[in-house]
Structures are given as structure tokens and as C-alpha cells.
Amino acid sequence: MGCFFSKKSKRKSSEKDERTPTTTTVDTTTATSNAVPLGNNTDEQPKQYSWDKREKVDPKDYMLTGLKDVTVGRLPGKLNGQQFVIQDCENCNIFVFDHSATITIDDCVNCRIVLGPIKGSVFFRDCKDIKCVVACQQFRTRDCKKMEVFLCCATQPIIESSTGVKFGCFQYFYPELAFHFKDAGLSIFNNNWSNIHDFTPVSGETNWSLLPEASAVVDVIPNPDRESEFKSVRISTDPTRSIVPLTKGGRRKDSEESCLFVFFAGEYTTANARKLIDEAAAKGFVLIQTKEVSMRPEDVKRVFQHSAEDLVDCVTKGPVIALELNGAGVVDACRIIADEVFSGTKVFVSDNKNSSSRDVDNFFNFADMQMGL
């Protein structure tokens, strides 16, 4: 980890050598009047460099290694986007309530792990019997066995030489989590948790699967002990409070009718999307998938077709947030919600159930291509 090394001690040592006078025999009667300051003059301040002023970083603050039967981790504000390493831990509850650059987890057995948003990749290697909650840009496993992962991943999750890996949608909340997502550059609406790529498939065998739809984080990862250092963190594993919307993902849809609902950039776009999810859930509809993506005017014409003319100017203000909702009668219900709840907001809603499937396919195929999925 490049951030762990400082040039301070080496520079101080060399400066000290330069200031230390060498032992020389001189004629003191003539040298006194011509004396030259030898560098230890108190009037002369050593030159300060930018790396001299940096706070020292202790690698041990960014590692958990060789632990057993303990509850450990990091509180909010302790990592601040640095790299982190977890290795050789057994039967531990590990909570990292902060955002980080990358995290590697090596040779861990029978551990429960919660990781705050990771700007880059999280990489599990040679691990077994792991239950975890993870939010990241990239998710990878190699040589792992028996994992249960509640995941938010901006790209396609990858497993390699791994077996018995089960995936569910991210479900977690703590007060700083929304800020940590922002600091890590992750969108809560870009979650490809069920779109798994297996680098090493075995004919006739399944190395990964989706967790049952009713699976809950609290059933497999207990909250921190009240006596632990994490007792002050207000955690919720209630799916309705999760920062990341709970989506059905790649599971079979309950109905053939889906609706595309799109919010355009504005001051309350995220709040409006959450409001729609609550309104739809109250009426019994299911959230299948979401995406937050930027669009160009030419993209609008291709994706929204007949409705494009009214929407071209809207996409210049920032990314759009799109949601696919599913259930019998969902298109009519969404149009009513748009009129009654979002009457002053620019939105796109599928016109009718005959064209709604095409709307969904057009948008999410475009979004996946934009994101390289």
C-alpha cells in the first residue's frame, strides 16, 4: 500500500548529517574571526517539505490479521478512502463502517463481514463459510467455498474457481452510509447483484445461485454486541430502510406486465425515486431493477422514440434514474401515481402495457451498454 511509507525519517537523517560538523584541527586564533555557521544555528529553521507535514500512517490501522472469535472492524471516519486488508481471521464478526479504496480478504474461515462502500474492488481469496454485506465497484472471488453475499455491485460480479456462492440484494443502513456511497463514487441505483459471471464453469454443476427471496441479513449476520466499540452505530437491516433499493434482480418475474418509470435530473431526483418505490410497494408491485445513467440527446431519441421530443432538454441537466416495476395493472397504477404524486416533476412513464415491455428493454439495454455490462 503506497500510502503507508513516508520519506520523513530518511530526509531528517540526511539533513542531520549535512548539519553535523566534521572533526578538523584548526588554528583557533585565526578561525574565530572567520567562523562560518555550521548548520546548528538556532536562527536557521530547517526547510519544510509537503511530505514532512503529512500525518504518519500506520499500516496496522488498515489491517485485520490473525484474529479469532472476536468482534472487530473500523468506525466511520477511520479509513477515509484508504486500502484495507483482512486476512487469516476465524469465527469473527467484522464491521467496516467506512468507505475505502479497495479491500482484500484472504484465508478467512467462518466469518461474518459487513463492508462499507468500496470505490474499487473487493477480492475474496481462499475463504470458506463467509457471510457478508458488500457495496463495491467490482466484486471478485477466487478459490472460495460456501459464501452468502448481500451485494451492491456497479459492475458484473465475478467468481473464479469458487463453489457454493449464493447472492442476494444489499440490505443495510447506518446513518453515514449514504455519504460513504457518494464518497466512493457509487450510485445506490446501479446494482448488478444477480448478474454473475463465472470464469470457471463446470459442466453439469452450478457454482453459484441466488438466495431465497425472503433471505434477510439479520438471519446470517448479527448486529454488533452492545458492549463492542460499534454500539454507537445506529444500524438497521430492515429492507425497507436499506440505502440500496431492494430489487428482484434476475429472479423470475411474477407478472408479464412491467412498467418503465424514469426521473430526470433535479434537486429531488433520488428522493422522488424512493417515494415511487414506497408508493408502488404499498400497492403490491415489485421493483425489478434500477439504473442511474447519463444520456445524450441522440440517446433519448433512440430509447424513448415517440416521446423523445419533450425529453431531449431534460437529459442535459444530469443523469436519469430509471425503475422497472412489475405486476398486473402496474402501468395504469404508475400513470396515476405520476399524475397525483409527481404532477410538477418531469418524468417518463410507459403509455400502456402493450408497449411497456419494449420501453423496459430499450432503456435497460441502452444502460447496460453504457456501463459496459
N, C-alpha and C positions, 0 to 999 in steps of 0.2 A: 504494500500500500504506500504509494508515493508520498502521501500526506504525513507519514509518520516520521520523516527524517528532517533534521534541522542542521543547518550549517553553522549554527551559533557557536557551539563549543569549539569547533575547528578554527573558526575565524578568531575567536577570543584568544586561543592558544597562540596562533601565528602573530597576532598583534602584540601579544605579551613578549614573544621572542624578539620582535623588532624593537621593542622599547627597552629591553634589558641590556645594559651596557656590558661590553666585553672587558675582561681584566687586562689592563695595559699599564706598563710602567712609564710614568711621565714626570717631567720636571715641574713640580707644583708651583715653583716660583714664577714660571712663565705661563703655565696653563691657566692660572687663576683669572688673569685679566682677559683671556681669550676664550673662556669657558663657553661651551655650547650646550643648551638644554638637551638632556638625554632621553626625553620622552616621558619621564615620570613627573614632569612639571605639573603641579595641581591646577595651573591656569589653563591647561590644554585638555579639552574634552575629546574622548575617542569618537571617531566618526560613527554615526548610526546608520545601519542599512535596514531596508524593509524587512528582511528575514530575521534581523535581530529583534524586531518589535513583535513578531508573531508569537501567539501563545503556544507554549510547548504542547505537543500532542503525545499522549502516552498510548502506545499500541494496545495495551491491556484494556483500555476503555472501550475498545472496538472489537473485543473478542470474548467469547464464552467457550471455554475449553476444559475438557476432562471433568465435567460435573456429573453428579449422580444424586437422584432423589431430592432435588431442591426446586424451589420456585425462584426464577431469576429473570433478568431482562434489562430493559432501559426505559426510563420515564420520558415523557415528552420534553424535547429540548436537549437531550443528551447526545444525539447523533448529528442532527442538523445537516443531513445530506452526505455524511461520510460513508465509506465502505464498512461492512460488518462481517464477522466470521463466527460461525457456530460449529464446533467440532468435538467429537468424542464425548458426547453427552448421553446419559442413560436415565430413563424414567424421570425426566424433568418437565416442568411446566415453564415455558419460555415466552415472555411477553415483550415485544419490541414496539413500544408506543411512540414511534417517531418515524420520520421519513429518512431514507438512506439512498446511497448511490447504487450499490449492488450488495447482495448478500449471498454467501456460500454456506451451505450446511453439509458437513461431511461426517460420515461414520457415526451417525446418531441412531439410537435404538429406543423405541417405546417412549417417544416424547410428544408432548402437546405444545404446538408453537403458533403464536399469533405475531404476524409481521405487518407493521405499518407500511404505507406506500413506498415502493422501490422504483426509483427513476429508471433504472436499467434492468438488469436480470437478477432473478433468484435461481440458484442452481443447487439442487439436492443431489448428492453423490454418495453411493454406498450406504444408504439409510434404510431402516426397516421399522415397520409398525409406527408410522408417523401420522399424526392428525394435525392439520394446520389450517389457518386462515391466512390468505396471502393476497396482496394487491401489488401488481407489478406491470412493467412494460413487457417483459419476456419471462416465461416460466419454462424451466427445463429440469428433467430428472435423468440420471444415468445410474444403472446398476442399483435400483431401489426396489423394495418389495413391500407390499401392503401399506398403501398410503390412502388417506382420506383428505381431500383438498377442497376447501371452500374458497373459490378463486375469483378474482377480478383480474383479467389479463388483457392488455391492449392489443396484443398480437396473438397468433395461434400458439397455444401451449404445445410443448414438445416433450415426448418421453422417449427414452432410448435404453434398451436392454433392461427394461423395468417391467414388473408384473404386479397385478392386483392393485392398480392405481384407480381410485374412484374420485369423481369430480362432482362438486355441487356449486351453486352460485354463492358468491360472497355475501355474508350476512354479519355485519358488525357495526358498532357505533362506540365512539368515545368523543368527547367534546372537541378535541383538536383535529380529529380525523379529516374533516373537510379541508382544513388549511393544509394538512400534510399531503392530501391529494394534489392540491394546487401547487405546492412547493415541489412535488415530484413530477409535475407536468403531466399528470394523468387525468383523464375525464371519467367521471363516475358512470357515464353513459356508453363508454366503449369497453364492453366486456365480452370477450370471446371464450368464456369459461368452458363451454361444451364442444368447441370446435377443435378437437385434439388431433395432433399429428404424431403417429407412431413411427419412429425412424427404423425400428427393428421388428416389424410384424412377423408373427409365426403362423403359418397356415393351419387353420383349424382351431386356433386359440385366440382368446381375447385378452390383451394385456391391460386394457382399461375399460371402464364403464362409468355410467352416471349414477350418482347416489339416488336413492328413492326420493321422490319429490317432497315428502314430508320431513326429510332429514333436517335436523337443527344443530347449529353449532354447540349449543349448551349441552346437548346429549353426549358430545365427544370431547369437548374442551371445557373444563370447569373454569369459572371465574377465579381470579387470584384470591388467595387466602386473605381474610380480614387482617391478619397480623403481618402480611407481607408489605413491602415497600410500595406496592401498587394499590393499596387500599384507597388512596385518594382519587384514583382514576375512575370516573363515572362511566362504567361500561354497560352496554346493552347488547344482547344477542337477539332481541326481538326483531324478526324480519321486517316488520312494518316501520322500524326505526333505523334500519340499515342505511348507511350513507349511499351505498350502491343499490339501485333498484333490483328487487328480486325478479329474475326473468326465468321463463320456462326453458329457454335455450333450445337445444336440439331434440328435446323430448317430443313425442307425438302430440300434435295439437288436438284439443277436444272438439273443435268445430272446423268446418271447411270455410267459415266466414272470418276474414280478418279485415282490419281497417288500418290505413296509414294516417297518422296524425303528426304534423310537422309544425314546430315552433321556430320562428325566425329570430335572429339575434335582437336582443333588447335587454333592458335593465332587469327584468324579472323572468328571463327565459327558463332558468333552472327551477325556480320556484313554481312557475306555471306548469312545467313538465311533471313535477312532483304532485301538484294539485290534480292534474289529469289522471295520474296513476291512482290516486286515492278515490277520485270520483268513479273511475272505471271499476276499481276493485269493489266499491260499495254496491255496484250494480251487477256484480258477479262475473265480470270479464277478466281475462287473464293477459298479463303482459308477456309477450313472446320474446321481443328483443328491442334494443335501443341503440342509437348511434348519434354521435356528435361529430360533424364533419363540415369542412368549408366547401362552398360551391362557387363556380363561376357562372356568369350569365348563360354561356352555351350549355353548361350542365343542367341548368334549370329547364331549358327548352327540351332537352333530351329526356329528363326524368319526369317532369310534370306535364309535358306535352300541351294539351288544350288549355291548361290553367297557367301556363308559363308567363304569359304577358303581364299579368298582375303581380308576379313574384320576382321578376328579374331584379328590380331595385332593392328588394329586401335582403338578398344574399350578399350585397356589398358591405353590409354592416357587421358581418362576423359569421361564425359557424351556426349551422342549424342543428336542432335536436329533433330526431325522428323516433317515433314509437310505433311498434306493431302491437295492436290489441286484438284479442281473439274471443269469439263466442257468438252464438246465434243472436242476430239483431244488433251486433256491435256497431255497424256503420251508421244506422239510424240513431243509435244512442250517442255516438260520438258527435254527430252533427248537432244534436240537441245540446250536448254539453258545450260545444263550441259557441253556440248562439247564446246560451244562458250564462255561462261562466266566463267565457273569453271573448265577449262581444266587442271589446275595444282592442283586441290583440290580433295581429296579422298571423293567420295560421292556414295550413292546408289540411283538408280532411277529405278522404275518399268520397266520391259522389254517391256511389251505390255499390251494392255487393257484387254486381256483375263485373265491375271494373276494379274493385278494391284489391284483388289478388295481384293484378297487373301493377297497380300502384306500389304495392309492397315489394314485389320483385324488382321493379325498375329502380326504386330508391336503394334498397339494401344491396343489390348487385353493384350499383354505382359506388356506394360507400365502401364495400369490401375491396373494390378495385383501387379506390383512392388510398386505402390503408394497406394495400399490398397483401390482402388475405386471399 
